[in-house]
Amino acid sequence: MDGRVQLPVLQWIKENYSVDFVDVITEAGMDNVLSNQEDIREVLRSITISVDVNKSTRLFVVGHYDCRGNPVEEEVHRQEISSAVKRLKGHWPGHEIVGLWVNKDWAVELVP
């Protein structure tokens, strides 16, 4: 949701993957939402539209430094990103799902 993160992430995705456009589904503290909330139906509905209608082939779960919607330490963010990636794999096993961390310098890093 944080506007400070949008451009670095979009630019990184466009530079590292052959895409012209990126659908963005936002929620405050999305890494926490996807990894810890039981009811994520609305987020899944949005992802389904992106996948089924817009033909998205990759999904990215992004967490970032200074997140006000999920004010936890970086290591917790990284764990939640990994957990969210695994959770989404259960819904879209044929899609590449990538975890990303945006650090304090607003640089994008892969989360293994």
C-alpha positions in Angstrom: 0.0 0.0 0.0 2.9 2.3 0.8 3.6 4.6 -2.1 7.3 4.7 -1.3 7.5 1.1 -2.3 5.5 1.0 -5.5 8.0 2.5 -8.0 11.1 0.6 -6.8 9.1 -2.7 -6.9 7.5 -2.0 -10.3 10.8 -1.0 -11.8 12.6 -4.1 -10.4 9.9 -6.4 -11.7 10.0 -4.8 -15.2 13.8 -5.0 -15.2 14.0 -8.6 -14.1 11.0 -10.1 -15.9 9.7 -9.6 -19.4 6.5 -7.7 -18.6 5.0 -4.5 -19.8 2.5 -4.1 -16.9 2.1 -5.2 -13.3 -1.2 -5.6 -11.5 -0.9 -4.3 -7.9 -3.1 -5.6 -5.1 -2.5 -3.7 -1.9 -3.3 -4.1 1.8 -1.5 -2.5 4.7 1.0 -5.0 5.9 0.2 -7.5 3.1 3.0 -9.9 4.1 1.4 -10.3 7.5 -2.1 -10.5 6.0 -1.2 -13.3 3.6 0.8 -15.2 6.2 -1.3 -14.8 9.3 -4.9 -13.9 8.6 -7.4 -16.7 8.4 -9.8 -14.9 6.1 -8.0 -13.7 3.0 -10.9 -14.2 0.6 -10.9 -10.6 -0.7 -7.2 -10.7 -1.5 -7.6 -14.1 -3.2 -10.5 -12.7 -5.2 -8.3 -9.9 -6.5 -5.5 -12.3 -7.3 -7.9 -14.6 -9.1 -9.0 -11.7 -11.3 -5.4 -10.8 -12.1 -4.6 -14.5 -12.9 -7.8 -15.5 -14.7 -8.8 -12.3 -16.5 -5.5 -10.4 -16.9 -3.5 -13.6 -17.4 -0.8 -12.9 -14.8 1.7 -15.7 -14.7 3.8 -14.6 -11.7 2.8 -13.4 -8.3 5.0 -11.3 -6.0 4.7 -11.0 -2.2 6.3 -7.8 -1.0 7.3 -6.6 2.4 9.3 -3.5 3.2 11.3 -1.5 5.6 9.4 1.0 7.9 6.1 -0.7 7.2 3.5 1.1 9.3 0.8 -1.6 8.7 3.1 -4.3 10.0 5.6 -2.7 12.3 7.9 -5.7 13.0 11.6 -6.4 12.6 13.0 -7.3 9.1 13.5 -10.9 10.0 9.8 -11.3 10.9 8.9 -9.7 7.6 11.1 -12.1 5.7 9.5 -15.0 7.5 6.0 -13.7 6.7 6.9 -13.2 3.1 8.2 -16.8 2.8 5.1 -18.1 4.6 2.8 -16.0 2.3 4.6 -17.4 -0.8 4.0 -20.9 0.4 0.4 -20.2 1.2 -0.3 -18.7 -2.3 1.5 -21.7 -3.9 -1.3 -23.8 -2.5 -3.8 -21.7 -4.5 -1.7 -21.3 -7.6 0.7 -24.2 -7.8 1.5 -23.7 -11.5 2.5 -20.1 -11.0 5.9 -18.7 -10.1 5.4 -16.9 -6.7 8.3 -14.7 -5.7 9.0 -13.0 -2.3 10.5 -9.6 -2.3 11.9 -7.4 0.4 12.4 -3.6 0.0 15.2 -2.5 2.3 15.9 0.8 4.0 17.6 2.1 0.9 14.4 1.3 -1.1 16.3 -1.4 -3.1 14.5 -4.6 -3.9 15.9 -8.0 -2.7 14.7 -11.5 -3.4 13.5 -13.5 -0.4 14.4 -17.1 -0.8 
